[in-house]
Amino acid sequence: METQTQVSLFQIDDYGPWTVTPEPRYEMDLQVLQSRLFRDIARFVGSKGGYVFQTRYDNVIGITNHLDMEDHALLQESIANNFPVTVSIGVSSAPRPGEAVKQSTQILQERGSAQDPNRVEVLGGTTTSDEPAVPLVAHFDIVDVTGEYTDEISEYETFQKVMSSYLSLSEYMRSSYGALSFYAGGDNVIAICPYLKREDFEAAVEHVMEDGGPKYRVGIGHGQTIQDAGMSAKDALETCRERQESVHLELQTQVL
């Protein structure tokens, strides 16, 4: 069964120059601004059943299957009214999430540089006009991260090991399946995937271990919205823990 992932790229307009005009701004003030902006985008998109993820903080990727262009315009207006910066948004969809984010990025790139002062509040692309099947959500976490890392080595070393394994996992999922994987705090990685088989996820877990990383387990779910799929994946991950499994798909995904 083919899925369709709608990806929205939220990009702060002319952000680099703004941070040093009329003089460099305090770094913690910038971090707070980025956190507040992410909070507002996440709250709005989440209220519509979507997901958002920080990438480089001044860029945010949203999985927005149930948002139309009017929703995006409303969010854009709200940001302009509540922040000292504006955002441009590119929207696209494709069967593979990786292709959708590439198209969303190109939409903004074609309208001008991210540091072009004349490129302000662009809203480009199109939203899905029907109700295609939403992508799978896979929720990965590291087996016994507390015993292996948190209680044994320094927090910074733990952070390095978690991030190294995340990069290995995310690159494998992207290059092999066109999936988008995002670090979600702690030892958690959330991947937005086209329909994949159990053995595809088993191969991803094995790849990280062969690459020198820790053992992951993963719960996979789907639903009417991305948030429904995410909750299904969380339930599947709990089943993994209870049954000591590496991979578990919720019942409705057994058709894969």
N, C-alpha and C positions, 0 to 999 in steps of 0.2 A: 504494500500500500504506500502510495506516495504522499509525503507531507509537504507542507509549504510553510516556510519560516519568514515572517515579516520582521525585518530588522530596521530600527531607527538609530541613526548616529546623531547624537547631540554633541555639538562642538562649540565651545566658547569662542565668540568672535574677537579677533585681534587681541588675544589674551596675553601673549608674550610682551608686546609693546605696552599694554595697559599696566602690567605689573611693575614697570619701571618708569611710569609717567605720572606726575612730573619728576618723580624720583623713585628709587627702589622702595617697594613696600615691605613691611615686616613679614618674614616667612610664615610665622604662626597665623597672622591675619589672613594670608592667602590660603593656608590649609583650612582654616575655619570657613572661609568663603566657599571653597571647593566642597567641603563636607555638607554645608547647608544647601548648596545647589544640588548635590546628589540626593540629599534627603527629600527635597521637594520633587525632583523628577521621579524618584522611587515611589514616593507617596501617591503621586498622580497616576503613574503607569500601573502601579500595583492595584489601585482602586478600579482599574479597568481589566484586571486579570492578567496583566503582563509582568515581565521581569526586567530589571535593569542591572547593569554591572559597571563598576568603575574599571576603566582601562588605564589611561594616563591621567586621570582626575580632571583634566580640562577637556577630556573626551569621555562620553558615557555611551555605552551600547545598550539599547533596549530591544527586547523581544516583544513585539507589540501587535500580535495577530488580531486583537479585537479593538484596536484604535483606528479611527479614520483620520482624514486630514484635518477635519474640524477640531478633533481632540488635540492634535499636534499644535494647531494654531492657537488654541486656548492656552495650552501649557506654555508656549512661546511668549504669549502676551503676559501671562502671570509672572514669568521670570523677569521680563523687562520691567514690570511694575515693582518688583520686590528686590532686585539686585542691581548693583552698579555695572553689570555686564549684560550682554545679550547672547543668545545662542542661535546657531543655524542648525537645521535638521534635514538630513537626507533619509528618505524612506524607500525601501525596496523589498522584494520578496523573491524567494527561489526555493526549489526543493532542498538544496543543501544550504545550511546556515552560513557556511563560509563564503559561498557565492553571493548570498544576499548582502552580507556586510561589505563585500568588495564593491558591489553596485551602489550601496548607500554612500560609501566613501567617495566613489567617483562622481556622484551627483554633486557633492559639495566641492570637490576639486575642480570640476568644470565651471563652477560659478566664481572661482577665485581662490587665492591663497588664504589659508587660515589666519594669516597676518595682514591681509588686505583690509585697510580701514574702510573701504567702500563696500565690502561684502558683509552686510549686516542683516540678521534675521532672515536668511534664506530658508525657505521651506520648499523642498523639491522632492520629486518622485511621486509614486502612487501607492495607495494601500490596496490590500486584497479586497475584491468586490464580492466574493462569495465566502463560504465558510469551509475552507479546506481543512483536512486533518492537521492539527497542530503537531509540532515535532515532539519527539521523545525528550524527556529530561532524565539525565543520569546523575545521581548524587554519589560521588566518591568520597571515602575517607580512609585514613591510614589505620591499619590494624594496630592497636595498642600503642598509639603515639605517646601516651603518657608514660608507660613503662619503658619504652624504647628511647625516648628523647626527653620529654618534659621533666621527668624526675631524675634524669641521669646526666644531662649536659646543659650548658648555658642556654639561656633563651635565644641569644643571637645565633648560636650554632643550630639550635632547633629550627629557627626561622630559615636559615640557609638550606638545611636539608629538606624542609617542607617545600620551599620555593623551587629548589632544584628538581625535586620529583614532580612538582606541578608543571614545570616547563617541559619536562620529558613527556608527561602524559598529554599535555595540551597540544604539543607539536605532533605527536603520534595520532591523536584523534582528528586533528585538522588535516594532516597530509593523507591519512588513510581513508577518512570518511567524510571530510568536509564539515566536521562538527566544530562548534565553538565552545571552548572550556574556559571557565573563569574561577580564579581563586576566590573563595567565599569566606575566608577567615578560619582561624583555628587550623585544622588539618583537612578542611573541606574544599572540594572542587565540584562545581556544577557544570555539566556539559549539556548543551543544546544540540540534539542529534537528529539526523534523518532516521528512518526506520532501520534498525540494525538487529542482527541476530545475537543470541547469547554468546556464541563463540567469538564474535567481534569484541565484546566487552572483556571476555576472558583473555583475548590476545592483548588488549590494552594493558590489563593488569600485569600480565607476564612481561610485556615490553619494559615497563618501568623497573621491574625487578632485574631484568637482564641488563638494564642500563645503570645498575648500581643503586637503585632507589629502594624504598620500603615497599611492603606489600599493601596494596589497596584492596578494599572491597567496594562494591557498587550496587546500589539499588536503582532500578529503572522503572519509570512510570509514564503514563500518558493520561490525558483527560480532555475535557472540552476547552479548557484554557491552559495557558502555560502554568499558572499557579496551581490548577488542579493536577497537572502532570507532575509538578514539583512536590506536592503533598503525597501523591502516589509513590514517587521515588523515595521520599523520606520513609514511608511505611515499608517499602521494599528493603531499604537499608536496615531498618530495625529487624526485619525478618532475617537478613544476612547475619546480624549479630547473634540473634537467638539460635539460629541453626548452624552457626559457624561456617557459612557459605561465603564464597568470594563474589558471586554474582547472583542477584535475584531479580526476577521480573514479576511485577504484580499480575494477577490473574488475567486482567483484560489485555495484557501485552503478550500473552502466550500464543497469540495468533502469529507472532513474528517467526 
